[in-house]
Amino acid sequence: MNNITRWDPFREPQSIRSFIDRYFDEPFFSAPQRWEQRSESYSLPLDVIEEEGQYLVKASIPGVNPEDVEITLTDNVLTIKGEMKQENERNDANYHVRERRSGSFIRQVALPMAVNPDHVEATNENGVLTLHLPKSEAAKPKKIAVKTTVEGKTAHKSNGAAS
């Protein structure tokens, strides 16, 4: 006996979409990959935290010599660049997986407020570069007192009483 299936116009596009999704999820070549380390540029992972009087920037740079890192601040744009040097390659080694990166990195972050470049501090501890960027005095918010007027006269508020 034949089964009769009701035609659903949305089923065909869904099946085509799932076919395309599967096609791009599978590798193009089924041959084993060669694990080669390439020297290329990569992005630097970091956190930017705003505190009351400063920005705190933490960047992960494990294995990077602090002398190989350059930090600049121009027009509220923080730039961190450097290079992860490649270890001496062993030609006789039979690598199964080789994922550790080498090469240059660069990261730029636009800060929302001006910072005081004369008081920036940078430390490197356990592969974490920490930058303390104090906000500029001109950029810090200032409290403005609100004066009230009563019948055209300015009343000053002190200790909760109008004078």
N, C-alpha and C positions, 0 to 999 in steps of 0.2 A: 504494500500500500504506500502511496505517496503522501508525504506530509505537505500540507499547505502552510506557508509562512506568510504572514501579513507583511506587506512591504512598508518599511519605515524609511522615509527620505533622509533621516538624520543618521542612520546606521552606516551608510556607505561612506560619507565624509569622515566619520569617526574611525572606521577601519582603515581608511587611507592614511589618516593622521597617525594612527598607532603604528602602521607599517613604516612611515617616514621616521617616526621617533625611534623605532627599533633599528632602522638602517643607520642612523647617525650615532646611536649609542654603541654599536658594535665597532670594533677596530677595522680599519680598511684592509690591513694585512694581518694574516694569522701567523706570519713568520715570527720567530723569537726576536725580541728586541735586543739590540746591543746597548749595554749600559755604558755610555760615554759621558764624561763630565764636560760640559761645554762652558767656556768662559763667555758670559753674556751679562747684560745689565738686568737687574731685577729690582723690584720695589722693596722698600724698607718698611716693615710693619712697625707701627707706633701708636701711642695713645697721647691725646692732648686733653689735659684736664684744666679747667678754669677754677682757680681758687680766688679768695677775696682780693688779694693784692698782687697776684701773679698767675702766670700760666705754667703748668708743669708738663713737660714733654718727656715721654719715656719711649725709647727705641730699642729694639732687640738687635744687637750686633755681636752675637757670640763668635768668638774666635777672631775678631777684628782687632788689630793693634790700634790703640788710641792715636798713634802718630799717623795712621792711614785714614783718619776721619777729618773732614773739613766742615766746619759749621759757620754759616754766614747769615746775617740778618740785614735785609735791604727792603725798605719801604713796607715794613710789617710782614714780609715774607721770609719765613725761616727755611733755610736750605741746609740739608744734611747730605753730604756725599762722601764716598769713600770707596775702598776696594778691599775685597776679601781675597787675599793672596792664596794661590793654589799651592798645595803641598808638593814636595818633590814626587813626581809620578814614578811609580815602579813599573817598569816595562815587563817584568817577569811575573807580575801579580795577575791572578785570574779573578777579576771582579765578577760577582754575581749581581750585586746592586751597587750603584754608585750615584747617590743622590745629593751629596753635600755640594753646596754651591760655591762657586768662585767667580770672581769678576767684579765689576763696578756696580755700585748702587747709588741712587739719588732719590731724595724725597723732598718736596717743597710743600709747605703749609702756609696759607694766608691766615694771619692772626686777626681777629676781629677788632682788637684795640692796639694802640701803640704801646710798645714796650721800651724800657730804658736799656739801651744796648750796653751802657757802661757797667751795669750791675748783673749781667747774665753770668750764670755759673753752670759749668758742665762737669759731670762726674761719670765715671765708667766703673760699675761694680758688677761682677759676675756676668758680664756680657750684656748688661742693660745700661745704655747711655741715658742719663737723666739730666735734663736741662731745666733750670729755674730761670724763668723770664719774668722779672718784675714789671708790672704795668707802669707806664709813664704817669707822672703826677698830673699832667695835662689831660690824660685820657681817663683818669679815675672820676667816677661820678661825684658831684658835689651836691650837698643838701642846700636847698634854697628855701629860706623862710617865706611864708605866705603872710602878707599883711592884710588885715581886714579894714574896710572903711565903713564907718557908721555915720550916716547923714553928712557925707562929704569930708569927714575927719578921719585920719588914719589912727586906728587903735592898735597899740602894740600889745602883744600877748606875753606876759611874763608870769610864771608860777600860776597859770590858770586864770588870772584876773586881767581884765582889760584896763588900760590906764589912759 
